[in-house]
Amino acid sequence: MVTFDATDARSLATWWSERFSNASIDGDEDFLTVTAPDLPLTLGFQRIDQARSQRNTLHLDFDLESHDPPRDEVVAAFVAAGAAHVERHEAGGSTWDVLADPAGNLFCVGDPH
């Protein structure tokens, strides 16, 4: 499981659950989990009293498979749903986009390695 700290854990859990089909949310206002058949791990959402002011030191990387929609379409869908596009990187033959969820947590969407 990867756990996110959030001042509104339910709202953030709902936002992430909507990014995956057939996702389920379980828990209470202090701690929730999101699971889905197409999500390779459980996401946890822990309520905190005050937002963090430092950059998160862990982030999710989503590598797209060849049968997935193109990266630009996936990134556009995240942005349309409320994510912020932070930057695009290209290195070593790979391209990936850094985004931030509504609570400011960074994550990446990239082409397969």
Backbone atoms as SQL, in Angstrom:
CREATE TABLE atoms (id INTEGER PRIMARY KEY, chain TEXT, resi INTEGER, resn TEXT, atom TEXT, x REAL, y REAL, z REAL);
INSERT INTO atoms VALUES
  (1, 'A', 1, 'MET', 'N', 0.851, -1.178, 0.000),
  (2, 'A', 1, 'MET', 'CA', 0.000, 0.000, 0.000),
  (3, 'A', 1, 'MET', 'C', 0.895, 1.239, 0.000),
  (4, 'A', 2, 'VAL', 'N', 0.449, 2.254, -0.697),
  (5, 'A', 2, 'VAL', 'CA', 1.050, 3.580, -0.663),
  (6, 'A', 2, 'VAL', 'C', 0.007, 4.493, -0.028),
  (7, 'A', 3, 'THR', 'N', 0.428, 5.263, 0.986),
  (8, 'A', 3, 'THR', 'CA', -0.511, 6.098, 1.731),
  (9, 'A', 3, 'THR', 'C', -0.236, 7.574, 1.493),
  (10, 'A', 4, 'PHE', 'N', -1.300, 8.316, 1.233),
  (11, 'A', 4, 'PHE', 'CA', -1.251, 9.767, 1.049),
  (12, 'A', 4, 'PHE', 'C', -1.764, 10.435, 2.318),
  (13, 'A', 5, 'ASP', 'N', -1.115, 11.514, 2.733),
  (14, 'A', 5, 'ASP', 'CA', -1.638, 12.372, 3.788),
  (15, 'A', 5, 'ASP', 'C', -2.497, 13.436, 3.117),
  (16, 'A', 6, 'ALA', 'N', -3.652, 13.736, 3.705),
  (17, 'A', 6, 'ALA', 'CA', -4.538, 14.740, 3.112),
  (18, 'A', 6, 'ALA', 'C', -5.424, 15.352, 4.185),
  (19, 'A', 7, 'THR', 'N', -5.674, 16.643, 4.057),
  (20, 'A', 7, 'THR', 'CA', -6.587, 17.290, 4.999),
  (21, 'A', 7, 'THR', 'C', -8.029, 16.858, 4.749),
  (22, 'A', 8, 'ASP', 'N', -8.344, 16.459, 3.533),
  (23, 'A', 8, 'ASP', 'CA', -9.663, 15.921, 3.191),
  (24, 'A', 8, 'ASP', 'C', -9.439, 14.562, 2.536),
  (25, 'A', 9, 'ALA', 'N', -9.242, 13.553, 3.370),
  (26, 'A', 9, 'ALA', 'CA', -8.897, 12.222, 2.880),
  (27, 'A', 9, 'ALA', 'C', -9.976, 11.645, 1.963),
  (28, 'A', 10, 'ARG', 'N', -11.243, 11.836, 2.293),
  (29, 'A', 10, 'ARG', 'CA', -12.314, 11.274, 1.465),
  (30, 'A', 10, 'ARG', 'C', -12.323, 11.885, 0.065),
  (31, 'A', 11, 'SER', 'N', -12.177, 13.186, -0.016),
  (32, 'A', 11, 'SER', 'CA', -12.184, 13.846, -1.318),
  (33, 'A', 11, 'SER', 'C', -11.037, 13.348, -2.188),
  (34, 'A', 12, 'LEU', 'N', -9.837, 13.231, -1.612),
  (35, 'A', 12, 'LEU', 'CA', -8.699, 12.766, -2.388),
  (36, 'A', 12, 'LEU', 'C', -8.844, 11.291, -2.760),
  (37, 'A', 13, 'ALA', 'N', -9.352, 10.473, -1.844),
  (38, 'A', 13, 'ALA', 'CA', -9.598, 9.057, -2.147),
  (39, 'A', 13, 'ALA', 'C', -10.612, 8.927, -3.291),
  (40, 'A', 14, 'THR', 'N', -11.640, 9.743, -3.258),
  (41, 'A', 14, 'THR', 'CA', -12.649, 9.720, -4.329),
  (42, 'A', 14, 'THR', 'C', -12.028, 10.125, -5.655),
  (43, 'A', 15, 'TRP', 'N', -11.196, 11.172, -5.645),
  (44, 'A', 15, 'TRP', 'CA', -10.551, 11.617, -6.886),
  (45, 'A', 15, 'TRP', 'C', -9.708, 10.502, -7.488),
  (46, 'A', 16, 'TRP', 'N', -8.887, 9.850, -6.660),
  (47, 'A', 16, 'TRP', 'CA', -8.046, 8.766, -7.178),
  (48, 'A', 16, 'TRP', 'C', -8.885, 7.563, -7.600),
  (49, 'A', 17, 'SER', 'N', -9.943, 7.237, -6.875),
  (50, 'A', 17, 'SER', 'CA', -10.774, 6.082, -7.244),
  (51, 'A', 17, 'SER', 'C', -11.419, 6.289, -8.609),
  (52, 'A', 18, 'GLU', 'N', -11.749, 7.529, -8.943),
  (53, 'A', 18, 'GLU', 'CA', -12.354, 7.830, -10.239),
  (54, 'A', 18, 'GLU', 'C', -11.363, 7.673, -11.395),
  (55, 'A', 19, 'ARG', 'N', -10.081, 7.615, -11.107),
  (56, 'A', 19, 'ARG', 'CA', -9.076, 7.428, -12.162),
  (57, 'A', 19, 'ARG', 'C', -8.972, 5.966, -12.591),
  (58, 'A', 20, 'PHE', 'N', -9.542, 5.057, -11.805),
  (59, 'A', 20, 'PHE', 'CA', -9.473, 3.624, -12.090),
  (60, 'A', 20, 'PHE', 'C', -10.879, 3.046, -12.146),
  (61, 'A', 21, 'SER', 'N', -11.131, 2.247, -13.186),
  (62, 'A', 21, 'SER', 'CA', -12.457, 1.637, -13.308),
  (63, 'A', 21, 'SER', 'C', -12.643, 0.581, -12.224),
  (64, 'A', 22, 'ASN', 'N', -13.857, 0.430, -11.790),
  (65, 'A', 22, 'ASN', 'CA', -14.240, -0.569, -10.789),
  (66, 'A', 22, 'ASN', 'C', -13.507, -0.403, -9.453),
  (67, 'A', 23, 'ALA', 'N', -13.102, 0.804, -9.118),
  (68, 'A', 23, 'ALA', 'CA', -12.411, 1.036, -7.846),
  (69, 'A', 23, 'ALA', 'C', -13.415, 1.078, -6.698),
  (70, 'A', 24, 'SER', 'N', -12.975, 0.611, -5.556),
  (71, 'A', 24, 'SER', 'CA', -13.824, 0.685, -4.370),
  (72, 'A', 24, 'SER', 'C', -13.091, 1.455, -3.274),
  (73, 'A', 25, 'ILE', 'N', -13.878, 2.162, -2.472),
  (74, 'A', 25, 'ILE', 'CA', -13.355, 2.932, -1.341),
  (75, 'A', 25, 'ILE', 'C', -13.883, 2.291, -0.070),
  (76, 'A', 26, 'ASP', 'N', -12.991, 2.135, 0.901),
  (77, 'A', 26, 'ASP', 'CA', -13.395, 1.556, 2.172),
  (78, 'A', 26, 'ASP', 'C', -12.723, 2.342, 3.293),
  (79, 'A', 27, 'GLY', 'N', -13.402, 2.492, 4.400),
  (80, 'A', 27, 'GLY', 'CA', -12.814, 3.158, 5.555),
  (81, 'A', 27, 'GLY', 'C', -13.701, 4.252, 6.092),
  (82, 'A', 28, 'ASP', 'N', -13.107, 5.081, 6.950),
  (83, 'A', 28, 'ASP', 'CA', -13.849, 6.192, 7.551),
  (84, 'A', 28, 'ASP', 'C', -13.142, 7.501, 7.215),
  (85, 'A', 29, 'GLU', 'N', -13.560, 8.587, 7.821),
  (86, 'A', 29, 'GLU', 'CA', -13.014, 9.901, 7.479),
  (87, 'A', 29, 'GLU', 'C', -11.540, 10.063, 7.851),
  (88, 'A', 30, 'ASP', 'N', -11.032, 9.217, 8.743),
  (89, 'A', 30, 'ASP', 'CA', -9.634, 9.318, 9.164),
  (90, 'A', 30, 'ASP', 'C', -8.681, 8.482, 8.311),
  (91, 'A', 31, 'PHE', 'N', -9.164, 7.361, 7.761),
  (92, 'A', 31, 'PHE', 'CA', -8.308, 6.531, 6.918),
  (93, 'A', 31, 'PHE', 'C', -9.176, 5.740, 5.951),
  (94, 'A', 32, 'LEU', 'N', -8.857, 5.886, 4.663),
  (95, 'A', 32, 'LEU', 'CA', -9.602, 5.182, 3.621),
  (96, 'A', 32, 'LEU', 'C', -8.624, 4.449, 2.718),
  (97, 'A', 33, 'THR', 'N', -9.120, 3.403, 2.055),
  (98, 'A', 33, 'THR', 'CA', -8.320, 2.701, 1.059),
  (99, 'A', 33, 'THR', 'C', -9.071, 2.659, -0.257),
  (100, 'A', 34, 'VAL', 'N', -8.305, 2.648, -1.338),
  (101, 'A', 34, 'VAL', 'CA', -8.856, 2.498, -2.687),
  (102, 'A', 34, 'VAL', 'C', -8.207, 1.269, -3.296),
  (103, 'A', 35, 'THR', 'N', -9.039, 0.358, -3.779),
  (104, 'A', 35, 'THR', 'CA', -8.561, -0.835, -4.474),
  (105, 'A', 35, 'THR', 'C', -9.323, -0.973, -5.781),
  (106, 'A', 36, 'ALA', 'N', -8.680, -1.573, -6.762),
  (107, 'A', 36, 'ALA', 'CA', -9.307, -1.796, -8.065),
  (108, 'A', 36, 'ALA', 'C', -8.577, -2.933, -8.766),
  (109, 'A', 37, 'PRO', 'N', -9.294, -3.685, -9.610),
  (110, 'A', 37, 'PRO', 'CA', -8.647, -4.780, -10.343),
  (111, 'A', 37, 'PRO', 'C', -7.492, -4.302, -11.227),
  (112, 'A', 38, 'ASP', 'N', -7.577, -3.093, -11.784),
  (113, 'A', 38, 'ASP', 'CA', -6.506, -2.603, -12.664),
  (114, 'A', 38, 'ASP', 'C', -5.485, -1.735, -11.931),
  (115, 'A', 39, 'LEU', 'N', -5.545, -1.705, -10.614),
  (116, 'A', 39, 'LEU', 'CA', -4.592, -0.966, -9.791),
  (117, 'A', 39, 'LEU', 'C', -3.709, -1.993, -9.092),
  (118, 'A', 40, 'PRO', 'N', -2.395, -2.004, -9.363),
  (119, 'A', 40, 'PRO', 'CA', -1.542, -3.076, -8.857),
  (120, 'A', 40, 'PRO', 'C', -1.248, -3.029, -7.355),
  (121, 'A', 41, 'LEU', 'N', -1.732, -2.005, -6.664),
  (122, 'A', 41, 'LEU', 'CA', -1.522, -1.904, -5.230),
  (123, 'A', 41, 'LEU', 'C', -2.692, -1.160, -4.617),
  (124, 'A', 42, 'THR', 'N', -2.763, -1.173, -3.309),
  (125, 'A', 42, 'THR', 'CA', -3.805, -0.448, -2.594),
  (126, 'A', 42, 'THR', 'C', -3.302, 0.959, -2.305),
  (127, 'A', 43, 'LEU', 'N', -4.176, 1.940, -2.494),
  (128, 'A', 43, 'LEU', 'CA', -3.861, 3.320, -2.132),
  (129, 'A', 43, 'LEU', 'C', -4.555, 3.641, -0.813),
  (130, 'A', 44, 'GLY', 'N', -3.811, 4.206, 0.130),
  (131, 'A', 44, 'GLY', 'CA', -4.367, 4.608, 1.410),
  (132, 'A', 44, 'GLY', 'C', -4.425, 6.122, 1.503),
  (133, 'A', 45, 'PHE', 'N', -5.404, 6.639, 2.247),
  (134, 'A', 45, 'PHE', 'CA', -5.585, 8.076, 2.403),
  (135, 'A', 45, 'PHE', 'C', -5.840, 8.365, 3.870),
  (136, 'A', 46, 'GLN', 'N', -4.876, 9.033, 4.492),
  (137, 'A', 46, 'GLN', 'CA', -4.899, 9.316, 5.915),
  (138, 'A', 46, 'GLN', 'C', -5.174, 10.790, 6.148),
  (139, 'A', 47, 'ARG', 'N', -6.172, 11.075, 6.986),
  (140, 'A', 47, 'ARG', 'CA', -6.511, 12.471, 7.278),
  (141, 'A', 47, 'ARG', 'C', -5.468, 13.067, 8.210),
  (142, 'A', 48, 'ILE', 'N', -4.993, 14.253, 7.844),
  (143, 'A', 48, 'ILE', 'CA', -4.081, 15.011, 8.700),
  (144, 'A', 48, 'ILE', 'C', -4.713, 16.368, 8.965),
  (145, 'A', 49, 'ASP', 'N', -4.305, 17.014, 10.045),
  (146, 'A', 49, 'ASP', 'CA', -4.913, 18.292, 10.429),
  (147, 'A', 49, 'ASP', 'C', -4.401, 19.466, 9.626),
  (148, 'A', 50, 'GLN', 'N', -3.180, 19.392, 9.145),
  (149, 'A', 50, 'GLN', 'CA', -2.566, 20.522, 8.463),
  (150, 'A', 50, 'GLN', 'C', -1.829, 20.033, 7.219),
  (151, 'A', 51, 'ALA', 'N', -2.004, 20.728, 6.119),
  (152, 'A', 51, 'ALA', 'CA', -1.339, 20.343, 4.874),
  (153, 'A', 51, 'ALA', 'C', 0.173, 20.442, 5.029),
  (154, 'A', 52, 'ARG', 'N', 0.879, 19.538, 4.395),
  (155, 'A', 52, 'ARG', 'CA', 2.337, 19.565, 4.403),
  (156, 'A', 52, 'ARG', 'C', 2.814, 20.708, 3.519),
  (157, 'A', 53, 'SER', 'N', 3.903, 21.320, 3.906),
  (158, 'A', 53, 'SER', 'CA', 4.445, 22.411, 3.102),
  (159, 'A', 53, 'SER', 'C', 5.691, 21.984, 2.339),
  (160, 'A', 54, 'GLN', 'N', 6.125, 20.742, 2.531),
  (161, 'A', 54, 'GLN', 'CA', 7.310, 20.247, 1.845),
  (162, 'A', 54, 'GLN', 'C', 6.913, 19.351, 0.686),
  (163, 'A', 55, 'ARG', 'N', 7.828, 19.224, -0.259),
  (164, 'A', 55, 'ARG', 'CA', 7.617, 18.345, -1.406),
  (165, 'A', 55, 'ARG', 'C', 7.549, 16.896, -0.915),
  (166, 'A', 56, 'ASN', 'N', 6.630, 16.121, -1.513),
  (167, 'A', 56, 'ASN', 'CA', 6.587, 14.717, -1.132),
  (168, 'A', 56, 'ASN', 'C', 7.857, 14.003, -1.608),
  (169, 'A', 57, 'THR', 'N', 8.332, 13.067, -0.815),
  (170, 'A', 57, 'THR', 'CA', 9.580, 12.381, -1.136),
  (171, 'A', 57, 'THR', 'C', 9.348, 11.026, -1.803),
  (172, 'A', 58, 'LEU', 'N', 8.133, 10.704, -2.071),
  (173, 'A', 58, 'LEU', 'CA', 7.755, 9.474, -2.744),
  (174, 'A', 58, 'LEU', 'C', 6.678, 9.833, -3.739),
  (175, 'A', 59, 'HIS', 'N', 6.711, 9.249, -4.922),
  (176, 'A', 59, 'HIS', 'CA', 5.635, 9.517, -5.872),
  (177, 'A', 59, 'HIS', 'C', 5.339, 8.267, -6.683),
  (178, 'A', 60, 'LEU', 'N', 4.153, 8.228, -7.256),
  (179, 'A', 60, 'LEU', 'CA', 3.728, 7.108, -8.093),
  (180, 'A', 60, 'LEU', 'C', 4.192, 7.334, -9.519),
  (181, 'A', 61, 'ASP', 'N', 4.634, 6.267, -10.176),
  (182, 'A', 61, 'ASP', 'CA', 4.953, 6.281, -11.601),
  (183, 'A', 61, 'ASP', 'C', 4.009, 5.312, -12.291),
  (184, 'A', 62, 'PHE', 'N', 3.254, 5.806, -13.259),
  (185, 'A', 62, 'PHE', 'CA', 2.378, 4.966, -14.060),
  (186, 'A', 62, 'PHE', 'C', 3.006, 4.808, -15.432),
  (187, 'A', 63, 'ASP', 'N', 3.508, 3.609, -15.736),
  (188, 'A', 63, 'ASP', 'CA', 4.053, 3.311, -17.056),
  (189, 'A', 63, 'ASP', 'C', 2.937, 2.734, -17.902),
  (190, 'A', 64, 'LEU', 'N', 2.692, 3.337, -19.045),
  (191, 'A', 64, 'LEU', 'CA', 1.627, 2.888, -19.924),
  (192, 'A', 64, 'LEU', 'C', 2.097, 1.688, -20.732),
  (193, 'A', 65, 'GLU', 'N', 1.200, 0.761, -20.939),
  (194, 'A', 65, 'GLU', 'CA', 1.476, -0.405, -21.776),
  (195, 'A', 65, 'GLU', 'C', 1.136, -0.059, -23.216),
  (196, 'A', 66, 'SER', 'N', 1.584, -0.872, -24.139),
  (197, 'A', 66, 'SER', 'CA', 1.362, -0.595, -25.564),
  (198, 'A', 66, 'SER', 'C', -0.123, -0.581, -25.930),
  (199, 'A', 67, 'HIS', 'N', -0.975, -1.277, -25.159),
  (200, 'A', 67, 'HIS', 'CA', -2.410, -1.318, -25.464),
  (201, 'A', 67, 'HIS', 'C', -3.185, -0.174, -24.804),
  (202, 'A', 68, 'ASP', 'N', -2.520, 0.614, -23.965),
  (203, 'A', 68, 'ASP', 'CA', -3.174, 1.744, -23.309),
  (204, 'A', 68, 'ASP', 'C', -3.344, 2.894, -24.298),
  (205, 'A', 69, 'PRO', 'N', -4.202, 3.860, -23.958),
  (206, 'A', 69, 'PRO', 'CA', -4.278, 5.068, -24.799),
  (207, 'A', 69, 'PRO', 'C', -2.911, 5.759, -24.812),
  (208, 'A', 70, 'PRO', 'N', -2.644, 6.575, -25.822),
  (209, 'A', 70, 'PRO', 'CA', -1.377, 7.319, -25.857),
  (210, 'A', 70, 'PRO', 'C', -1.201, 8.184, -24.607),
  (211, 'A', 71, 'ARG', 'N', 0.063, 8.393, -24.226),
  (212, 'A', 71, 'ARG', 'CA', 0.389, 9.151, -23.011),
  (213, 'A', 71, 'ARG', 'C', -0.281, 10.511, -22.999),
  (214, 'A', 72, 'ASP', 'N', -0.259, 11.232, -24.125),
  (215, 'A', 72, 'ASP', 'CA', -0.871, 12.566, -24.158),
  (216, 'A', 72, 'ASP', 'C', -2.361, 12.512, -23.818),
  (217, 'A', 73, 'GLU', 'N', -3.052, 11.460, -24.241),
  (218, 'A', 73, 'GLU', 'CA', -4.476, 11.321, -23.917),
  (219, 'A', 73, 'GLU', 'C', -4.679, 11.042, -22.434),
  (220, 'A', 74, 'VAL', 'N', -3.816, 10.205, -21.863),
  (221, 'A', 74, 'VAL', 'CA', -3.918, 9.892, -20.438),
  (222, 'A', 74, 'VAL', 'C', -3.638, 11.146, -19.611),
  (223, 'A', 75, 'VAL', 'N', -2.603, 11.884, -19.969),
  (224, 'A', 75, 'VAL', 'CA', -2.267, 13.123, -19.266),
  (225, 'A', 75, 'VAL', 'C', -3.422, 14.113, -19.374),
  (226, 'A', 76, 'ALA', 'N', -3.987, 14.269, -20.567),
  (227, 'A', 76, 'ALA', 'CA', -5.112, 15.200, -20.762),
  (228, 'A', 76, 'ALA', 'C', -6.310, 14.799, -19.902),
  (229, 'A', 77, 'ALA', 'N', -6.558, 13.500, -19.763),
  (230, 'A', 77, 'ALA', 'CA', -7.678, 13.045, -18.933),
  (231, 'A', 77, 'ALA', 'C', -7.434, 13.380, -17.461),
  (232, 'A', 78, 'PHE', 'N', -6.204, 13.185, -16.981),
  (233, 'A', 78, 'PHE', 'CA', -5.883, 13.561, -15.601),
  (234, 'A', 78, 'PHE', 'C', -6.078, 15.058, -15.392),
  (235, 'A', 79, 'VAL', 'N', -5.599, 15.876, -16.322),
  (236, 'A', 79, 'VAL', 'CA', -5.725, 17.336, -16.201),
  (237, 'A', 79, 'VAL', 'C', -7.196, 17.742, -16.238),
  (238, 'A', 80, 'ALA', 'N', -7.972, 17.137, -17.129),
  (239, 'A', 80, 'ALA', 'CA', -9.406, 17.451, -17.202),
  (240, 'A', 80, 'ALA', 'C', -10.125, 17.104, -15.903),
  (241, 'A', 81, 'ALA', 'N', -9.584, 16.108, -15.172),
  (242, 'A', 81, 'ALA', 'CA', -10.200, 15.682, -13.918),
  (243, 'A', 81, 'ALA', 'C', -9.712, 16.495, -12.722),
  (244, 'A', 82, 'GLY', 'N', -8.783, 17.438, -12.946),
  (245, 'A', 82, 'GLY', 'CA', -8.348, 18.302, -11.858),
  (246, 'A', 82, 'GLY', 'C', -6.883, 18.208, -11.483),
  (247, 'A', 83, 'ALA', 'N', -6.118, 17.353, -12.141),
  (248, 'A', 83, 'ALA', 'CA', -4.674, 17.305, -11.879),
  (249, 'A', 83, 'ALA', 'C', -4.005, 18.517, -12.528),
  (250, 'A', 84, 'ALA', 'N', -2.861, 18.889, -12.004),
  (251, 'A', 84, 'ALA', 'CA', -2.067, 19.961, -12.601),
  (252, 'A', 84, 'ALA', 'C', -0.889, 19.348, -13.346),
  (253, 'A', 85, 'HIS', 'N', -0.646, 19.808, -14.567),
  (254, 'A', 85, 'HIS', 'CA', 0.531, 19.354, -15.315),
  (255, 'A', 85, 'HIS', 'C', 1.713, 20.181, -14.843),
  (256, 'A', 86, 'VAL', 'N', 2.745, 19.531, -14.322),
  (257, 'A', 86, 'VAL', 'CA', 3.899, 20.223, -13.750),
  (258, 'A', 86, 'VAL', 'C', 4.989, 20.403, -14.798),
  (259, 'A', 87, 'GLU', 'N', 5.375, 19.291, -15.455),
  (260, 'A', 87, 'GLU', 'CA', 6.423, 19.379, -16.475),
  (261, 'A', 87, 'GLU', 'C', 6.525, 18.071, -17.245),
  (262, 'A', 88, 'ARG', 'N', 7.211, 18.129, -18.369),
  (263, 'A', 88, 'ARG', 'CA', 7.477, 16.951, -19.197),
  (264, 'A', 88, 'ARG', 'C', 8.988, 16.740, -19.240),
  (265, 'A', 89, 'HIS', 'N', 9.403, 15.470, -19.174),
  (266, 'A', 89, 'HIS', 'CA', 10.820, 15.114, -19.223),
  (267, 'A', 89, 'HIS', 'C', 11.061, 14.109, -20.342),
  (268, 'A', 90, 'GLU', 'N', 12.237, 14.201, -20.925),
  (269, 'A', 90, 'GLU', 'CA', 12.698, 13.227, -21.912),
  (270, 'A', 90, 'GLU', 'C', 14.135, 12.893, -21.571),
  (271, 'A', 91, 'ALA', 'N', 14.410, 11.596, -21.395),
  (272, 'A', 91, 'ALA', 'CA', 15.770, 11.156, -21.104),
  (273, 'A', 91, 'ALA', 'C', 15.890, 9.675, -21.417),
  (274, 'A', 92, 'GLY', 'N', 17.022, 9.298, -21.965),
  (275, 'A', 92, 'GLY', 'CA', 17.290, 7.891, -22.214),
  (276, 'A', 92, 'GLY', 'C', 16.269, 7.201, -23.089),
  (277, 'A', 93, 'GLY', 'N', 15.667, 7.930, -24.005),
  (278, 'A', 93, 'GLY', 'CA', 14.662, 7.338, -24.884),
  (279, 'A', 93, 'GLY', 'C', 13.270, 7.241, -24.278),
  (280, 'A', 94, 'SER', 'N', 13.081, 7.726, -23.061),
  (281, 'A', 94, 'SER', 'CA', 11.772, 7.693, -22.409),
  (282, 'A', 94, 'SER', 'C', 11.230, 9.112, -22.274),
  (283, 'A', 95, 'THR', 'N', 9.920, 9.217, -22.289),
  (284, 'A', 95, 'THR', 'CA', 9.239, 10.489, -22.068),
  (285, 'A', 95, 'THR', 'C', 8.219, 10.274, -20.963),
  (286, 'A', 96, 'TRP', 'N', 8.153, 11.208, -20.018),
  (287, 'A', 96, 'TRP', 'CA', 7.149, 11.123, -18.972),
  (288, 'A', 96, 'TRP', 'C', 6.722, 12.520, -18.560),
  (289, 'A', 97, 'ASP', 'N', 5.500, 12.580, -18.056),
  (290, 'A', 97, 'ASP', 'CA', 4.925, 13.837, -17.580),
  (291, 'A', 97, 'ASP', 'C', 4.773, 13.767, -16.068),
  (292, 'A', 98, 'VAL', 'N', 5.129, 14.848, -15.399),
  (293, 'A', 98, 'VAL', 'CA', 4.945, 14.979, -13.960),
  (294, 'A', 98, 'VAL', 'C', 3.658, 15.771, -13.753),
  (295, 'A', 99, 'LEU', 'N', 2.771, 15.229, -12.929),
  (296, 'A', 99, 'LEU', 'CA', 1.505, 15.875, -12.610),
  (297, 'A', 99, 'LEU', 'C', 1.358, 15.964, -11.101),
  (298, 'A', 100, 'ALA', 'N', 0.381, 16.736, -10.645),
  (299, 'A', 100, 'ALA', 'CA', 0.058, 16.829, -9.222),
  (300, 'A', 100, 'ALA', 'C', -1.439, 16.610, -9.060),
  (301, 'A', 101, 'ASP', 'N', -1.806, 15.772, -8.099),
  (302, 'A', 101, 'ASP', 'CA', -3.228, 15.545, -7.842),
  (303, 'A', 101, 'ASP', 'C', -3.806, 16.780, -7.143),
  (304, 'A', 102, 'PRO', 'N', -5.117, 16.815, -6.868),
  (305, 'A', 102, 'PRO', 'CA', -5.719, 18.011, -6.269),
  (306, 'A', 102, 'PRO', 'C', -5.121, 18.426, -4.920),
  (307, 'A', 103, 'ALA', 'N', -4.452, 17.498, -4.223),
  (308, 'A', 103, 'ALA', 'CA', -3.822, 17.845, -2.951),
  (309, 'A', 103, 'ALA', 'C', -2.353, 18.217, -3.123),
  (310, 'A', 104, 'GLY', 'N', -1.868, 18.229, -4.379),
  (311, 'A', 104, 'GLY', 'CA', -0.492, 18.604, -4.637),
  (312, 'A', 104, 'GLY', 'C', 0.502, 17.471, -4.649),
  (313, 'A', 105, 'ASN', 'N', 0.040, 16.214, -4.497),
  (314, 'A', 105, 'ASN', 'CA', 0.932, 15.062, -4.527),
  (315, 'A', 105, 'ASN', 'C', 1.384, 14.798, -5.954),
  (316, 'A', 106, 'LEU', 'N', 2.696, 14.698, -6.160),
  (317, 'A', 106, 'LEU', 'CA', 3.237, 14.481, -7.490),
  (318, 'A', 106, 'LEU', 'C', 3.115, 13.022, -7.924),
  (319, 'A', 107, 'PHE', 'N', 2.905, 12.810, -9.223),
  (320, 'A', 107, 'PHE', 'CA', 2.917, 11.474, -9.809),
  (321, 'A', 107, 'PHE', 'C', 3.325, 11.627, -11.269),
  (322, 'A', 108, 'CYS', 'N', 3.786, 10.537, -11.869),
  (323, 'A', 108, 'CYS', 'CA', 4.272, 10.572, -13.249),
  (324, 'A', 108, 'CYS', 'C', 3.494, 9.601, -14.123),
  (325, 'A', 109, 'VAL', 'N', 3.325, 9.986, -15.370),
  (326, 'A', 109, 'VAL', 'CA', 2.732, 9.126, -16.392),
  (327, 'A', 109, 'VAL', 'C', 3.751, 9.047, -17.513),
  (328, 'A', 110, 'GLY', 'N', 4.212, 7.829, -17.807),
  (329, 'A', 110, 'GLY', 'CA', 5.262, 7.702, -18.801),
  (330, 'A', 110, 'GLY', 'C', 5.038, 6.586, -19.796),
  (331, 'A', 111, 'ASP', 'N', 5.790, 6.680, -20.881),
  (332, 'A', 111, 'ASP', 'CA', 5.804, 5.611, -21.867),
  (333, 'A', 111, 'ASP', 'C', 6.485, 4.400, -21.241),
  (334, 'A', 112, 'PRO', 'N', 6.193, 3.197, -21.754),
  (335, 'A', 112, 'PRO', 'CA', 6.839, 2.013, -21.180),
  (336, 'A', 112, 'PRO', 'C', 8.360, 2.096, -21.337),
  (337, 'A', 113, 'HIS', 'N', 9.067, 1.589, -20.341),
  (338, 'A', 113, 'HIS', 'CA', 10.534, 1.574, -20.388),
  (339, 'A', 113, 'HIS', 'C', 11.006, 0.466, -21.288);
